[in-house]
Amino acid sequence: MNFSKIFKDGFQEHKEPFISIYFPLLLIGTVTYSSFLILPLAVLDAGGSTSQAAAVLGLKGFGMMLFDIPAGFLVSRIGSKMAMSVASFLLFSLFILYSFADSPFVFLSLALVHGFISALFLVGRMLYISDKYNFDLRGRVIAMLAGGLRLTALIGPIIGGIFAQAIGFEKTFLIGSLFLLVAFYIVSTKISDDKNRVKANFYTSYVRVAVDNSKVFLTAGLASVIFMLMRAARIVLIPLVGDHIGLSVTSIGFIVSLSAAIDLVLFYPAGVIMGRFGRRAGAIPSSLLFVFGLISLAFADTYFLLCLAAIVLGIANGLSTGITMMLGTDNAPSNNKGEFLGIWRLLTDGGSSLGPILASLSLALFPFNAGILIVGIACGFGAIFVFFGVEKNTDTERITDNV
């Protein structure tokens, strides 16, 4: 096997997305994940309560869900490049406003707007990737994108914390705005313009997309919701199990980091596997490992067993790197693609919200271990939808027949 040729070919195929996709991701992702740390702390510093500090991130997520559908409609009309350019400039402006915010109410209001802007950027990026890259390369590009997000999730809070400690929240937000200004320049100058724009009524275009793609939403769409639910449940449950069995915060932190490290190592191999052998090659093993790992949490009563369960869940998450975005971009129709991706984003954002809710309800209604087990069993039924929802690719562009 000629590894030199493989490396050279891999470098060449990622050269264009590195400039247009990966580098802006690193800039925006680092600032975004740093804001997850400093926004709640800035609210407290401005005299807010702990509930207001917690609500600031919840409002950002709520804003994204509110704007997913309108963002899809807007992206179809202005194009992916314009959508990402406008969104990145608005993010730049937003962080300048964050730096001048002096009350919890202002922070909470800006966080809601932050969610609107993020929805516009994310739907625009999905449309660009769907239009730009073929089935095989798209899988690897999305896997690299997802790996980059994992990296920024690791370094963003560290960088944000260092700057906030050294120079204060206001200047940290201003430095973040400079990162976003660079991202705006790259997006507006390095991304090729797209011509696939449509003109239609908001209501009729969404009705058409929902009806024409109902099979996709009920199969691959539901599978994506299940994946997001399992991922979110994993994030919530590992620390809770660690606390339940009496582990220290440091020990729990190590276990969470171990799971995240395994996840990070697998992101690119997952993209290669799903690019060459189809999305099922990653989706089905991943969903089964998620179910096994979540059920194992119910029986993890020692540090070692919790480590093993966390490792299994890290492998599961790594093998499905980028799967929800892949399924969305693979199945997006040629017409009204923005509306389709807006609905897709709403589904996956909803899945992320359902995971903690399912865990919370189960733990409230049942004893701790039984509650954990019920979450795992419920996800097991979800894995059935994954098996039937992620179909074998019938040609080079589609996984599910949606036209």
C-alpha positions as CSV (number, residue, x, y, z in Angstrom):
1,M,0.0,0.0,0.0
2,N,1.4,3.4,-1.0
3,F,0.9,5.5,2.1
4,S,2.7,8.4,0.5
5,K,0.1,8.5,-2.3
6,I,-2.8,8.2,0.1
7,F,-1.4,11.1,2.2
8,K,-0.9,13.2,-0.9
9,D,-4.4,12.5,-2.3
10,G,-5.9,13.2,1.1
11,F,-4.1,16.5,1.4
12,Q,-5.3,17.5,-2.1
13,E,-8.9,16.6,-1.6
14,H,-9.0,18.6,1.7
15,K,-7.1,21.6,0.4
16,E,-10.2,23.5,-0.7
17,P,-12.5,22.7,2.3
18,F,-9.6,23.6,4.6
19,I,-9.8,27.2,3.5
20,S,-13.5,27.5,3.0
21,I,-14.9,25.2,5.7
22,Y,-12.3,24.0,8.3
23,F,-10.5,27.3,9.1
24,P,-13.6,29.3,9.6
25,L,-14.9,26.5,11.8
26,L,-11.8,26.7,14.0
27,L,-12.3,30.4,14.4
28,I,-16.0,30.4,15.0
29,G,-16.0,27.2,17.0
30,T,-13.3,28.4,19.4
31,V,-15.2,31.6,20.1
32,T,-18.5,29.7,20.4
33,Y,-17.2,27.2,22.9
34,S,-15.4,29.8,24.8
35,S,-18.7,31.7,25.1
36,F,-20.2,28.6,26.8
37,L,-17.9,29.2,29.6
38,I,-17.7,33.0,29.8
39,L,-21.3,33.9,29.1
40,P,-22.8,32.4,32.3
41,L,-19.9,33.9,34.3
42,A,-20.4,37.3,32.6
43,V,-24.1,37.2,33.6
44,L,-23.1,36.6,37.2
45,D,-20.5,39.3,37.0
46,A,-23.2,41.7,35.8
47,G,-25.3,41.0,38.9
48,G,-27.4,38.1,37.6
49,S,-28.7,35.2,39.5
50,T,-27.5,31.6,39.0
51,S,-30.8,30.8,37.3
52,Q,-30.2,33.7,34.8
53,A,-26.7,32.4,34.3
54,A,-28.0,29.0,33.4
55,A,-30.7,30.4,31.2
56,V,-28.3,32.3,29.0
57,L,-27.1,29.2,27.2
58,G,-30.6,27.7,27.2
59,L,-31.9,30.8,25.4
60,K,-29.2,30.4,22.8
61,G,-30.4,26.9,22.1
62,F,-34.0,27.9,22.1
63,G,-33.2,30.7,19.6
64,M,-31.6,28.2,17.3
65,M,-34.7,25.9,17.3
66,L,-37.0,28.9,16.8
67,F,-35.0,30.1,13.8
68,D,-34.2,26.7,12.1
69,I,-37.3,26.9,9.9
70,P,-37.0,30.6,8.9
71,A,-33.3,30.1,8.3
72,G,-33.9,27.3,5.8
73,F,-36.4,29.5,3.9
74,L,-33.9,32.4,3.9
75,V,-31.0,30.3,2.8
76,S,-32.9,29.0,-0.2
77,R,-33.5,32.6,-1.3
78,I,-30.1,34.2,-0.7
79,G,-27.8,31.2,-1.2
80,S,-25.4,29.5,1.2
81,K,-22.5,31.9,0.7
82,M,-24.6,35.0,1.4
83,A,-26.2,33.2,4.4
84,M,-22.8,32.3,6.0
85,S,-21.4,35.7,5.2
86,V,-24.3,37.6,6.8
87,A,-24.3,35.3,9.8
88,S,-20.6,35.6,10.4
89,F,-20.8,39.4,10.2
90,L,-23.7,39.4,12.6
91,L,-21.8,37.2,15.0
92,F,-18.9,39.6,14.8
93,S,-21.3,42.5,15.6
94,L,-23.0,40.4,18.4
95,F,-19.7,39.8,20.3
96,I,-19.0,43.6,20.2
97,L,-22.5,44.1,21.8
98,Y,-21.7,41.4,24.3
99,S,-18.6,43.4,25.4
100,F,-20.9,46.4,26.1
101,A,-23.6,44.4,27.9
102,D,-24.0,45.5,31.5
103,S,-27.1,43.8,32.7
104,P,-28.4,40.2,32.8
105,F,-31.4,41.2,30.7
106,V,-29.2,42.5,27.9
107,F,-27.1,39.3,28.0
108,L,-30.2,37.1,27.8
109,S,-31.6,39.1,24.9
110,L,-28.4,38.9,23.0
111,A,-28.1,35.1,23.7
112,L,-31.5,34.6,22.0
113,V,-30.3,36.6,19.0
114,H,-27.1,34.5,19.1
115,G,-29.3,31.4,18.5
116,F,-31.0,33.0,15.5
117,I,-27.7,33.9,13.9
118,S,-26.2,30.4,14.6
119,A,-29.1,28.7,13.0
120,L,-28.7,30.8,9.8
121,F,-24.9,30.0,9.6
122,L,-25.4,26.2,10.3
123,V,-28.1,25.8,7.7
124,G,-26.1,27.7,5.2
125,R,-23.1,25.6,5.8
126,M,-25.1,22.4,5.4
127,L,-26.4,23.6,2.1
128,Y,-23.0,24.6,0.9
129,I,-21.5,21.1,1.7
130,S,-24.5,19.4,0.2
131,D,-24.1,21.3,-3.1
132,K,-20.3,21.4,-3.2
133,Y,-19.1,17.8,-2.5
134,N,-20.0,14.4,-3.9
135,F,-21.2,11.5,-1.7
136,D,-17.8,10.0,-1.0
137,L,-15.9,13.2,-0.2
138,R,-18.8,14.7,1.6
139,G,-18.5,12.0,4.3
140,R,-14.9,12.8,4.9
141,V,-15.4,16.6,4.9
142,I,-18.3,16.3,7.4
143,A,-16.2,14.0,9.6
144,M,-13.3,16.5,9.5
145,L,-15.8,19.2,10.4
146,A,-17.2,17.2,13.3
147,G,-13.6,16.5,14.4
148,G,-12.8,20.2,14.3
149,L,-15.9,20.9,16.5
150,R,-14.6,18.4,19.0
151,L,-11.2,20.1,19.0
152,T,-12.7,23.6,19.5
153,A,-14.9,22.2,22.3
154,L,-11.6,21.2,24.0
155,I,-9.6,24.4,23.5
156,G,-12.3,27.0,23.4
157,P,-13.2,27.1,27.1
158,I,-9.5,27.0,28.0
159,I,-8.7,30.0,25.8
160,G,-11.8,31.8,27.0
161,G,-11.0,31.2,30.6
162,I,-7.4,32.3,30.3
163,F,-8.4,35.6,28.6
164,A,-11.3,36.3,30.9
165,Q,-9.1,35.8,34.0
166,A,-6.3,38.0,32.5
167,I,-8.1,40.9,30.9
168,G,-11.8,40.6,31.9
169,F,-15.0,39.7,30.1
170,E,-15.4,42.8,28.0
171,K,-12.0,42.6,26.3
172,T,-12.4,38.8,25.9
173,F,-15.6,39.4,24.0
174,L,-13.8,42.0,21.8
175,I,-11.0,39.5,21.1
176,G,-13.6,36.9,20.1
177,S,-15.1,39.5,17.7
178,L,-11.7,39.8,16.0
179,F,-11.7,36.0,15.4
180,L,-15.2,36.3,13.9
181,L,-14.1,39.2,11.7
182,V,-11.4,37.0,10.2
183,A,-14.0,34.2,9.7
184,F,-16.3,36.7,7.9
185,Y,-13.5,37.7,5.6
186,I,-12.7,34.1,4.7
187,V,-16.3,33.1,4.2
188,S,-17.1,36.1,2.1
189,T,-14.0,35.8,-0.2
190,K,-13.1,32.2,-0.3
191,I,-16.4,30.4,-0.7
192,S,-17.8,30.1,-4.2
193,D,-21.2,31.6,-4.8
194,D,-24.1,29.3,-5.5
195,K,-26.8,29.9,-8.1
196,N,-29.4,27.4,-6.9
197,R,-31.9,29.9,-5.4
198,V,-35.6,29.6,-5.5
199,K,-38.5,31.9,-5.1
200,A,-41.6,30.6,-3.4
201,N,-44.1,31.3,-0.7
202,F,-42.9,30.5,2.8
203,Y,-46.0,28.3,3.7
204,T,-46.3,26.5,0.4
205,S,-42.6,25.8,0.1
206,Y,-42.5,24.1,3.5
207,V,-45.7,22.2,2.9
208,R,-44.3,20.9,-0.3
209,V,-41.0,19.9,1.3
210,A,-42.7,18.2,4.2
211,V,-45.0,16.2,2.0
212,D,-42.5,15.3,-0.7
213,N,-39.9,14.2,1.8
214,S,-42.2,12.7,4.5
215,K,-40.6,9.2,4.0
216,V,-37.1,10.7,4.6
217,F,-38.2,12.6,7.7
218,L,-39.9,9.5,9.1
219,T,-36.9,7.2,8.5
220,A,-33.5,8.9,8.2
221,G,-34.8,12.0,10.0
222,L,-36.1,9.9,13.0
223,A,-32.8,8.0,13.0
224,S,-30.9,11.3,13.3
225,V,-33.2,12.4,16.2
226,I,-32.4,9.1,17.9
227,F,-28.7,9.7,17.5
228,M,-28.8,13.2,18.9
229,L,-30.9,11.9,21.8
230,M,-28.4,9.1,22.7
231,R,-25.5,11.5,22.5
232,A,-27.2,14.0,24.8
233,A,-28.2,11.3,27.2
234,R,-24.6,10.1,27.4
235,I,-23.3,13.5,28.3
236,V,-25.8,13.8,31.1
237,L,-25.7,10.3,32.5
238,I,-21.9,9.6,32.8
239,P,-21.4,12.4,35.5
240,L,-24.6,11.5,37.3
241,V,-23.5,7.8,37.6
242,G,-20.1,8.9,38.8
243,D,-21.6,11.0,41.5
244,H,-24.1,8.2,42.4
245,I,-21.3,5.7,43.1
246,G,-19.3,8.2,45.1
247,L,-16.5,9.2,42.8
248,S,-14.7,12.6,43.2
249,V,-15.2,15.4,40.7
250,T,-11.7,14.8,39.5
251,S,-12.3,11.1,38.8
252,I,-15.5,11.9,37.0
253,G,-13.7,14.5,34.9
254,F,-11.1,12.0,33.9
255,I,-13.7,9.5,32.8
256,V,-15.5,12.1,30.7
257,S,-12.2,13.2,29.2
258,L,-11.2,9.6,28.4
259,S,-14.5,9.1,26.6
260,A,-14.0,12.4,24.7
261,A,-10.5,11.5,23.7
262,I,-11.5,8.2,22.2
263,D,-14.3,10.0,20.3
264,L,-11.8,12.5,19.0
265,V,-9.4,9.8,17.7
266,L,-12.1,8.1,15.7
267,F,-13.6,11.1,13.9
268,Y,-11.7,10.8,10.6
269,P,-11.7,6.9,10.3
270,A,-15.5,7.2,10.8
271,G,-15.7,9.6,7.8
272,V,-13.6,7.3,5.6
273,I,-15.7,4.2,6.6
274,M,-19.0,6.0,5.9
275,G,-17.7,7.6,2.7
276,R,-16.5,4.3,1.2
277,F,-18.9,1.8,2.6
278,G,-22.1,3.9,3.1
279,R,-23.6,5.5,6.2
280,R,-25.0,2.3,7.5
281,A,-21.4,1.1,8.1
282,G,-21.0,3.6,10.8
283,A,-24.6,4.2,11.9
284,I,-25.6,0.6,12.8
285,P,-22.5,-0.4,14.9
286,S,-22.6,3.0,16.5
287,S,-26.3,2.7,17.6
288,L,-25.7,-0.8,19.0
289,L,-22.7,0.4,21.0
290,F,-24.7,3.4,22.3
291,V,-27.4,1.1,23.5
292,F,-24.9,-1.3,25.1
293,G,-23.0,1.6,26.7
294,L,-26.1,3.3,28.1
295,I,-27.4,0.0,29.5
296,S,-24.0,-0.7,31.0
297,L,-24.2,2.6,33.0
298,A,-27.0,1.0,35.0
299,F,-24.7,-1.7,36.2
300,A,-21.5,0.4,36.6
301,D,-21.0,0.5,40.3
302,T,-17.2,0.9,40.3
303,Y,-14.7,3.3,38.8
304,F,-13.4,0.6,36.5
305,L,-16.9,-0.4,35.2
306,L,-17.8,3.3,34.6
307,C,-14.6,3.7,32.6
308,L,-15.5,0.7,30.5
309,A,-19.0,2.1,29.8
310,A,-17.6,5.5,29.0
311,I,-15.1,4.0,26.6
312,V,-17.9,2.1,24.8
313,L,-19.9,5.3,24.5
314,G,-16.8,7.2,23.2
315,I,-16.4,4.6,20.5
316,A,-20.1,4.8,19.7
317,N,-20.0,8.6,19.4
318,G,-16.8,8.5,17.3
319,L,-18.1,5.9,14.9
320,S,-21.1,8.1,14.2
321,T,-19.1,11.3,13.7
322,G,-21.1,13.7,11.5
323,I,-23.8,11.1,10.8
324,T,-26.8,13.5,11.3
325,M,-25.3,16.1,9.0
326,M,-24.3,13.4,6.4
327,L,-27.9,12.0,6.4
328,G,-29.3,15.5,6.0
329,T,-27.0,16.6,3.2
330,D,-27.3,13.2,1.4
331,N,-31.1,13.3,1.4
332,A,-31.6,16.9,0.6
333,P,-33.7,17.3,-2.5
334,S,-32.5,19.4,-5.4
335,N,-35.5,21.8,-5.0
336,N,-36.2,23.7,-1.8
337,K,-33.0,22.3,-0.3
338,G,-32.7,25.1,2.3
339,E,-36.2,24.4,3.6
340,F,-35.4,20.7,3.9
341,L,-32.2,21.4,5.8
342,G,-34.0,23.9,8.1
343,I,-36.5,21.1,9.0
344,W,-33.6,18.7,9.5
345,R,-31.8,21.1,11.8
346,L,-35.0,21.5,13.9
347,L,-35.3,17.7,14.2
348,T,-31.7,17.2,15.3
349,D,-31.8,20.2,17.7
350,G,-35.0,18.7,19.1
351,G,-33.2,15.3,19.6
352,S,-30.5,17.1,21.6
353,S,-33.1,18.6,23.8
354,L,-35.0,15.3,24.3
355,G,-31.9,13.4,25.6
356,P,-31.7,15.3,28.9
357,I,-35.5,15.4,29.2
358,L,-35.8,11.6,28.8
359,A,-33.1,11.1,31.4
360,S,-34.7,13.6,33.8
361,L,-38.1,12.0,33.6
362,S,-36.8,8.5,33.9
363,L,-34.7,9.3,36.9
364,A,-37.6,11.2,38.5
365,L,-40.1,8.4,38.1
366,F,-37.9,5.4,38.9
367,P,-35.0,4.4,41.2
368,F,-31.6,5.6,39.9
369,N,-30.3,2.4,38.4
370,A,-33.7,1.4,37.0
371,G,-34.1,4.9,35.5
372,I,-30.7,4.6,33.7
373,L,-31.7,1.1,32.5
374,I,-35.0,2.4,31.1
375,V,-33.1,5.2,29.2
376,G,-30.9,2.5,27.6
377,I,-33.8,0.2,26.7
378,A,-35.7,3.2,25.2
379,C,-32.6,3.9,23.1
380,G,-32.5,0.2,22.1
381,F,-35.9,0.7,20.5
382,G,-34.5,3.8,18.8
383,A,-31.7,1.7,17.4
384,I,-34.3,-0.3,15.5
385,F,-35.3,2.9,13.7
386,V,-31.7,3.5,12.9
387,F,-31.4,0.1,11.3
388,F,-34.4,0.7,9.0
389,G,-34.0,4.5,8.7
390,V,-30.5,4.6,7.3
391,E,-30.9,2.7,4.0
392,K,-28.2,1.4,1.8
393,N,-27.0,3.9,-0.8
394,T,-28.5,3.1,-4.1
395,D,-26.2,5.3,-6.2
396,T,-23.4,7.7,-5.6
397,E,-25.5,10.6,-4.3
398,R,-28.5,9.2,-2.3
399,I,-29.0,7.0,0.7
400,T,-32.8,7.2,0.8
401,D,-35.0,7.5,-2.3
402,N,-36.6,10.9,-1.6
403,V,-37.8,12.0,-5.0
